[in-house]
Each structure stands twice: as structure tokens, then as C-alpha cells.
Amino acid sequence: MTQQLLPWLFLAFMATLPLWMTDLYVLHVLVSTGIFIIGAMSLNLLLGYTGQLSLGHIAFFGIGAYTSALLSLGFDLDLGGAEPFVVGPQPVWIAFTGGVLMAAAFGGLIGKLAFRVRGAYFVIVTISFAQVMRMVALNWVDLTEGPMALTGIPPLSVWLPGEGVIGLYDKLSNYLLVLGVAVVCYVVIRHLVDSRVGRAMVALRENEPLARSVGIDVTRYLVIATVIAAGMAGAAGGLYAHYVRIVDPDVFLFIYTVTMVIMVITGGKGTLAGPIVGGLLFGALPEVLREVARPEVQWIVYGIAMIVIVFFLPQGIVPAAGRLWERLRPRRPAPGGTALRAGKETSA
């Protein structure tokens, strides 16, 4: 019962946090961390539940960011014909949805191509894909503005009775928005993992040849996982674009994928709470260290913390906490156990 209540208690804590945490900088850190936690949750669907390490996952994040930004700003595309292809500025939520769908579409395409290989070859394909997308964003200046970046991206908005459409400019509203999207992604992943599709994914992770032998379509389920994970990463990218309101090719940097992998591994891959715990820890740690240490010391402490967690808790923080809880929890005697022992003592 306690374990079932923990997600609800944590959600209540995070939802009420702005009531007593009024520091805008802290809210900004939480918004940025929450966006990357959504990305880590999507990566965990691949790494944790199918066993496939994608080191190009940031590509879907960047595709979502650029697509949502371009649709909300409007763009024209010269395809070599007489008339350029012109798309006017779209409502922000349509642009955001377009970013999610575009990322999911690329996820399906890359999934069908990349899952024909395994191991190191799959890692190379995903890294190459992210690098190609970064080069496209950097060099297709007519569309992406290249290194000059897309600026003036409108914020996401909500409609309120009596107020009309209100742009989410402040940090509090963006914090609640990111929290809401994270909850939706968590619920989707939880239902997926508990479904027949999720069980097939876990079977592939544990023993792929055996899964094939019992009739599981490996490519189909891996592509499903990639599409959903890419769509969620695209949602995180869209949130980033409309929150920061500027997008440049650096959004495809490899370090961001590494950050997501760290969040998943340290928190506990293959667990629902792992990316959240790892994300909060390694999202907040740099900000805490910034107040007390120089930049070079910050990275040293960051690396040491990661090494210590991986060395002493190789399965991650959440599985270790679960095992500790099981050892500390008082054991209930089996029904009839006391009466049975009393009968044995009487007969003796």
C-alpha cells in the first residue's frame, strides 16, 4: 500500500512546491530539469525496457524543438519550383503537436532502419543520425537560420474563462505545464509497460533469441518503443523551445544525450521512477555545486558522484532503495503459522 501511495505523494509534493518555493531561479532549474527528465523517461523506454542503447536520442528532442518552433513562427521553403512552399504561423499547440508527430515519424523511420543491426552498430547508427540532424540545422540556413538560431518563438498558451488565451511567460506556469506533461508521459509509459507490448519488450531485453522462438515480432515491438520514445522526446524538445524561446543547432549536442543516459543509469534503468530520481539528483547537483565550488571542481564532484553511485549501486538508486525497503519492512507471519507452531509445541 505504501509503495502505491508514493507516486501520489510525490506528485502532491511537486504540485504544491511553488506555494512555498518562491525563488524564481529555483523554479527555472526545476523547469529545465523537468524537461530533461521527460527526455530521460523516453530514453528509459528504449534502454531500460528493450535493452537498446540509443546515443542519438537527442536528435528526436531537437526535431521536436525545431519543428514546433518553425510551425509557430511560420516559414517558407524553396523546393526549386516556381512558387516557394509557404507555411504561415500556426497556433502554438498545433505547432507543439506537429513537433511531437514529426519526432515520432523520424523515430519510426530510424527504428525500421537501425533495428536491423544490434550492439555497437546500433549505437553508431543513432549517433550518426544525431550528427546528421545537427549538420542539417547548422547548414540549412534558409530554413533554420543556422548558427544565428530561431528567435522570438512564442510561448505555449492556455485558455481561461473570462480571460481568453494567455501566454505562459512566467516560470510558475511553465513549471506546472512541464509537470503536467511529465505526468502524462509517466502514465503512458506505465500503462505500456504493464500491457502485452511492454511484456514483449522486456522479453526482448532478457533473451531475444528465446523471444523470437515463441513468435514475438522483434522489429515490430522495437519500432513501437522507438516511436513512442521519440514522440516523448519531441514533446520535451517542444517544451524547451517554447520555454527558452530560442533554438540553435547546439540543441543536438552529444552531451545532452549523455546527460539523459546518466539520469537513467543512476536512477535505475527499467524502473518507472529511475529517470525521475536520477534526473532530480543530477539536474539539481550542478546548481547546488555552483554556489560553493569553482567550475572545474563542480565537474570533478559531479563525476565522482556518478562513479560512486554506479560502483556501489550498479542497478541504480531506485532498485537499491526497493531492496532496502524490503529488508526493513516488518514481516507478517503467514496465516495459521502461529497456530501451527503452537500445535507442534503441544505435541512435543
Phi, psi and omega in degrees: 000318180298317180296328178289330181278339185303313179301321180291321177295318179295319179296317178298320178298313182292325180289327181267356183303319180296343180292329181241350176255096186261358179290117183295328179294320178297319178296322177298316178298318180293322177296311180298317179295319180298321178298316180286334174295321176299317176298320179292323177298320179292321177295324179298331178297325177276305185289319186276325187251342174243349178077016181257119180273112178255110178265012174241023185296334180296341178300318180291324175301312181292323178298316177298319180294311182293317181297314180296319179295314182295318180293323181285332179271332188086151181202161172234142187231119179273110183262012178094357179271189180290321182245133176290153177277117187246131174238119180284166178303130181256156174305144191300324182285330173292319177297317179298315178297321177298322177296319179296315182292322179295317178297319179295322179296316177295326176298318178295319180295310181294325179299315181294326180280314189282330184282004170282347177240166183223170173063227184297328181295320178296318179299317180297318180299316182291320177297317181297321179299316179297320180292321177298316180296324178294320178294322177297313180296328183282326189254340179275072189296324182300331182260313189258356185068005175055223182291348178287342174075156172274125182236169179069025180294128182289149178286161171294159187221164175226157176255127179241137179302129179083347181247335183082205181277125182239128177286141181271081182272327188275163185288327180297312181295323177292324177299313180294325178295312180298320178299318180296316179295321178297320179295317179299315179297319179299315181296317179298313181296319181297315179293323179294315181296324181279356183267180178298323179297317179296320179294326177293322178298315180296322178298321177295321180294319186284317183199092184295315178301320179294320179298319177297321184293335179263009171097012179282127179282098187301307184299319182299312183287328176292322178293320177302315179297319182293319180298313181293316180297318180294320178298319178292320176296322176296323176297318177298319178296321177296317176300318179299313183298317184278345175273309180285328176069023173206137181226128177229172184300342180294350178294343180265009184299144183298330183299332180288324174296317178302319178300316179295318179298318178300316180300318182289313185293313183290324179287324181128098181291148182078013174237150182291322184273346185305306180298330180290312180295312179297324179292316178296320181294306185273355170275324181273332185302314179300324180289324177293317181292332182299332182280342188235354186217157176287161184306316182293326177290325179302313182293325177296312180296319179301313180294319179297317179300318180294317180296317180298316180296315181293325182287312184272335179234071187298335179269356178107169185291315185295311176300321178296319178295323177295319178294320178296320179296320180295323179288325184275340183291132180296137182276133175270134178295146179295147179303129180083357183295319181293317180295322181295317179295321180296321179296321180294319180295323180294317181293329178290000000 
